[in-house]
Amino acid sequence: MTLFFQQWYGELLKLFARRRTYIGFGVFIALETLLLWRIHASGLSLLQRAILGSGSDVSSYFSALTVALQIVSWTVFLLASLFITLVAGDIVAKENEDGHLRLLLARPVGRFRLLLLKYLTCQFYSVCLIQFLAWSAFLLGVLLCGWGGGFFFWLLDVDFVGLYNWEEGIKRYAIGMFAMGLSLTAMGSVAFFLSCFRIKPAAATIGALAYLLADFIVRMNGVMHDYQHLLITHHMSVWTRLFAETIDWPLVWRGYAVVFGVNLTLFTLGYAVFESRDLKS
């Protein structure tokens, strides 16, 4: 087991030694700064009207937590999907293209362990990226709005609102953002699965991104309203239910069972493809 974690640590070092790994972090910081500057300059009239419509005090609930959640909701799907699929699509296909896999498999290491280490690495990156987005938005929100106030949970595609004090709001925000990171591991699984084929890294990234965007668009326009259970983005959005005043735990557990089931299925299929390939000749 110690050797396994040492090998995983080596994979993480390899990943974070690449400059392109940090593109997503830099883009998120730049975009968050721009959005928060615009909020400070002009205010969030739509959000403020929503707070007023709920009968709450804008001066109290227009807080760092409320603003941070809005920033995350605007940026997380499109940008996170891009950078997560970029890393997961590269993690096998790029090393195969560069000839690194033949060198690794010349050593006494099984293909399953090698693939599992790479899969865990890209999923670790997915969770870290989302946590960076969530907490950098929160810190910038504190600089804009100060510490304290209430937490007003409101998203356009969610059918409820939530009103919490500061302590409960931070707790809900932390749990919700961690749950979001777990939900978005499905993005990495799709790109990782494609990366296991004899395919260019860019093709794996574009293929995964195209599938996820198509799934998201179909869900949002209501075409598959009666069949939303077939859309992975529908189950990925279950993290929002953790902000309800009374959490529907069976719904939450069912959503994450589907997400983790998809992850396991895609990893298993990816391993089957990877195992059947001739990498040493």
C-alpha positions as CSV (number, residue, x, y, z in Angstrom):
1,M,0.0,0.0,0.0
2,T,2.9,2.4,0.8
3,L,4.3,1.7,-2.7
4,F,0.9,2.5,-4.2
5,F,0.8,5.9,-2.6
6,Q,4.4,6.6,-3.5
7,Q,3.5,5.9,-7.2
8,W,0.4,8.1,-6.9
9,Y,2.5,10.8,-5.5
10,G,4.8,10.5,-8.5
11,E,1.8,10.8,-10.9
12,L,0.6,13.9,-9.0
13,L,4.1,15.5,-9.3
14,K,4.2,14.7,-13.0
15,L,0.8,16.3,-13.5
16,F,1.5,19.5,-11.5
17,A,4.9,19.9,-13.1
18,R,3.2,20.6,-16.4
19,R,2.5,24.3,-17.1
20,R,-0.8,23.6,-18.8
21,T,-2.2,22.1,-15.6
22,Y,-2.3,25.6,-14.1
23,I,-4.1,27.2,-17.0
24,G,-7.5,26.6,-15.4
25,F,-6.4,28.1,-12.0
26,G,-5.1,31.3,-13.7
27,V,-8.2,31.7,-15.9
28,F,-10.6,31.3,-12.9
29,I,-8.7,33.9,-10.9
30,A,-8.8,36.4,-13.8
31,L,-12.5,35.8,-14.5
32,E,-13.5,36.0,-10.9
33,T,-11.6,39.3,-10.5
34,L,-13.3,40.7,-13.5
35,L,-16.8,39.7,-12.5
36,L,-16.4,40.9,-8.9
37,W,-15.1,44.2,-10.1
38,R,-18.2,44.6,-12.3
39,I,-20.4,43.6,-9.4
40,H,-18.6,46.3,-7.3
41,A,-19.0,48.9,-10.0
42,S,-22.6,48.2,-11.0
43,G,-24.2,45.9,-8.6
44,L,-26.1,42.6,-9.2
45,S,-29.5,44.0,-9.9
46,L,-31.0,40.6,-10.8
47,L,-29.7,39.0,-7.6
48,Q,-30.7,42.0,-5.5
49,R,-34.2,41.9,-6.9
50,A,-34.4,38.2,-6.1
51,I,-33.3,38.9,-2.5
52,L,-35.9,41.7,-2.2
53,G,-38.5,39.4,-3.8
54,S,-37.9,36.8,-1.0
55,G,-38.7,39.5,1.6
56,S,-35.1,39.7,2.8
57,D,-32.7,42.6,3.5
58,V,-30.3,43.2,0.6
59,S,-27.7,44.8,2.9
60,S,-27.5,41.6,5.0
61,Y,-27.9,38.9,2.3
62,F,-25.8,40.5,-0.4
63,S,-22.8,39.0,1.2
64,A,-19.5,37.3,0.3
65,L,-21.1,33.8,0.4
66,T,-24.0,34.9,-1.9
67,V,-21.8,36.6,-4.4
68,A,-19.3,33.7,-4.4
69,L,-22.0,31.2,-5.2
70,Q,-23.2,33.3,-8.1
71,I,-19.7,33.6,-9.5
72,V,-19.2,29.8,-9.2
73,S,-22.5,29.0,-10.8
74,W,-21.7,31.3,-13.8
75,T,-18.3,29.8,-14.5
76,V,-18.1,26.3,-13.2
77,F,-19.7,24.2,-15.9
78,L,-18.3,25.7,-19.1
79,L,-14.8,26.5,-17.8
80,A,-14.4,23.5,-15.4
81,S,-15.5,21.1,-18.1
82,L,-12.9,22.5,-20.5
83,F,-10.0,22.2,-18.1
84,I,-11.0,18.9,-16.5
85,T,-11.4,17.2,-19.9
86,L,-8.2,18.8,-21.1
87,V,-6.2,17.1,-18.2
88,A,-8.1,13.8,-18.3
89,G,-8.0,13.6,-22.0
90,D,-4.2,14.1,-21.9
91,I,-3.4,11.8,-19.1
92,V,-3.2,8.5,-21.0
93,A,-3.4,9.6,-24.7
94,K,-0.6,12.1,-24.4
95,E,1.8,9.7,-22.7
96,N,1.1,7.1,-25.3
97,E,1.7,9.6,-28.1
98,D,5.1,10.6,-26.5
99,G,6.1,7.0,-25.9
100,H,6.1,7.2,-22.1
101,L,3.7,4.3,-21.6
102,R,6.1,1.8,-23.3
103,L,8.8,2.9,-20.9
104,L,6.6,2.6,-17.9
105,L,5.3,-0.9,-18.9
106,A,8.9,-2.1,-19.4
107,R,9.0,-2.1,-15.6
108,P,7.2,-4.7,-13.4
109,V,4.0,-2.7,-13.0
110,G,0.5,-4.0,-14.1
111,R,-1.6,-2.1,-16.5
112,F,-4.5,-2.0,-14.0
113,R,-2.4,-0.3,-11.4
114,L,-0.9,2.1,-13.9
115,L,-4.4,3.1,-15.2
116,L,-5.9,3.3,-11.7
117,L,-3.1,5.7,-10.6
118,K,-3.7,7.9,-13.6
119,Y,-7.5,7.9,-13.1
120,L,-7.1,8.9,-9.4
121,T,-4.8,11.6,-10.4
122,C,-7.2,13.2,-12.9
123,Q,-10.0,12.9,-10.4
124,F,-7.9,14.5,-7.7
125,Y,-7.2,17.4,-10.1
126,S,-11.0,17.8,-10.7
127,V,-11.8,18.1,-7.0
128,C,-8.9,20.5,-6.4
129,L,-9.9,22.7,-9.3
130,I,-13.4,23.1,-8.0
131,Q,-12.3,23.8,-4.5
132,F,-9.9,26.4,-5.8
133,L,-12.7,28.0,-7.8
134,A,-15.1,28.0,-4.8
135,W,-12.7,29.3,-2.2
136,S,-10.9,31.9,-4.3
137,A,-14.4,33.3,-5.2
138,F,-15.2,33.3,-1.5
139,L,-12.0,35.2,-0.6
140,L,-12.6,37.7,-3.3
141,G,-16.2,38.1,-2.1
142,V,-14.9,38.8,1.4
143,L,-12.7,41.6,-0.1
144,L,-15.8,43.0,-1.9
145,C,-18.5,42.6,0.7
146,G,-16.6,42.0,4.0
147,W,-17.0,39.3,6.6
148,G,-20.4,38.3,7.9
149,G,-24.0,38.7,6.7
150,G,-26.5,36.1,5.6
151,F,-26.3,33.6,2.8
152,F,-29.0,33.7,0.1
153,F,-29.0,30.6,-2.1
154,W,-30.6,31.2,-5.4
155,L,-29.9,29.8,-8.9
156,L,-31.9,30.2,-12.1
157,D,-32.3,26.5,-12.7
158,V,-33.1,25.5,-9.2
159,D,-36.7,25.5,-7.9
160,F,-36.1,26.7,-4.4
161,V,-34.3,29.4,-2.4
162,G,-32.4,29.2,0.9
163,L,-31.8,31.8,3.6
164,Y,-29.1,31.1,6.2
165,N,-27.1,33.0,8.8
166,W,-23.4,33.3,8.3
167,E,-22.3,30.3,10.3
168,E,-24.8,27.9,8.7
169,G,-24.1,29.5,5.3
170,I,-20.4,28.7,5.5
171,K,-21.2,25.2,6.5
172,R,-23.6,24.7,3.6
173,Y,-21.2,26.4,1.2
174,A,-18.3,24.1,2.2
175,I,-20.4,21.0,2.0
176,G,-22.0,22.1,-1.3
177,M,-18.7,23.0,-3.0
178,F,-17.1,19.7,-2.0
179,A,-20.2,17.8,-3.3
180,M,-19.9,19.8,-6.5
181,G,-16.3,18.6,-6.9
182,L,-17.4,15.0,-6.5
183,S,-20.2,15.5,-9.1
184,L,-17.8,16.9,-11.7
185,T,-15.6,13.8,-11.5
186,A,-18.0,12.4,-14.1
187,M,-16.5,14.9,-16.6
188,G,-13.0,13.5,-16.0
189,S,-14.3,10.0,-16.3
190,V,-15.7,10.7,-19.8
191,A,-12.5,12.2,-21.0
192,F,-10.4,9.5,-19.4
193,F,-12.4,6.8,-21.0
194,L,-11.8,8.3,-24.5
195,S,-8.1,8.8,-23.7
196,C,-7.7,5.0,-23.3
197,F,-8.4,4.5,-27.0
198,R,-5.7,4.9,-29.7
199,I,-6.6,8.5,-30.1
200,K,-5.0,11.9,-30.1
201,P,-5.2,13.8,-26.8
202,A,-7.0,16.7,-28.5
203,A,-9.6,14.3,-29.9
204,A,-10.3,12.8,-26.5
205,T,-10.7,16.3,-25.0
206,I,-13.0,17.6,-27.7
207,G,-15.0,14.4,-27.8
208,A,-15.7,14.5,-24.0
209,L,-16.4,18.2,-24.1
210,A,-18.8,17.9,-27.0
211,Y,-20.7,15.1,-25.2
212,L,-21.0,17.0,-22.0
213,L,-22.1,20.3,-23.7
214,A,-24.7,18.4,-25.8
215,D,-26.0,16.7,-22.6
216,F,-26.2,20.0,-20.8
217,I,-27.9,21.8,-23.7
218,V,-30.5,19.1,-24.1
219,R,-31.2,19.2,-20.3
220,M,-31.6,23.0,-20.1
221,N,-33.9,23.4,-23.1
222,G,-36.4,20.9,-21.8
223,V,-36.4,18.5,-24.8
224,M,-35.6,15.6,-22.5
225,H,-37.8,16.7,-19.6
226,D,-39.5,13.3,-19.3
227,Y,-36.1,11.5,-19.7
228,Q,-33.8,13.6,-17.6
229,H,-32.7,10.5,-15.6
230,L,-30.8,9.5,-18.8
231,L,-28.7,12.7,-18.8
232,I,-25.5,12.7,-16.7
233,T,-25.6,16.4,-16.1
234,H,-29.0,16.0,-14.4
235,H,-27.4,13.7,-11.8
236,M,-24.3,15.9,-11.6
237,S,-26.5,18.8,-10.5
238,V,-27.7,17.0,-7.4
239,W,-25.2,19.0,-5.3
240,T,-27.6,21.9,-5.4
241,R,-30.1,19.9,-3.2
242,L,-27.7,20.2,-0.3
243,F,-28.7,23.8,0.0
244,A,-32.3,23.1,0.6
245,E,-33.5,23.8,4.1
246,T,-34.8,20.2,4.4
247,I,-32.4,18.0,2.4
248,D,-34.0,15.2,0.4
249,W,-31.3,12.7,1.2
250,P,-32.7,9.8,-0.8
251,L,-32.6,12.0,-3.9
252,V,-29.0,13.1,-3.1
253,W,-27.8,9.5,-2.5
254,R,-29.5,8.3,-5.7
255,G,-27.8,11.1,-7.7
256,Y,-24.4,10.3,-6.4
257,A,-25.0,6.6,-6.8
258,V,-25.5,7.3,-10.5
259,V,-22.4,9.6,-10.8
260,F,-20.2,7.0,-9.1
261,G,-21.7,4.2,-11.1
262,V,-20.9,6.1,-14.3
263,N,-17.4,6.7,-13.0
264,L,-16.9,3.0,-12.2
265,T,-18.4,1.9,-15.6
266,L,-16.3,4.3,-17.7
267,F,-13.1,3.3,-15.8
268,T,-13.8,-0.4,-16.3
269,L,-14.6,0.1,-20.0
270,G,-11.5,2.2,-20.4
271,Y,-9.3,-0.4,-18.7
272,A,-10.8,-3.1,-21.0
273,V,-9.8,-1.0,-24.0
274,F,-6.4,-0.2,-22.6
275,E,-5.7,-3.9,-21.7
276,S,-6.5,-5.0,-25.3
277,R,-4.1,-2.5,-26.9
278,D,-0.6,-3.4,-28.1
279,L,1.6,-0.7,-26.5
280,K,5.0,-2.4,-26.4
281,S,5.6,-3.1,-30.1
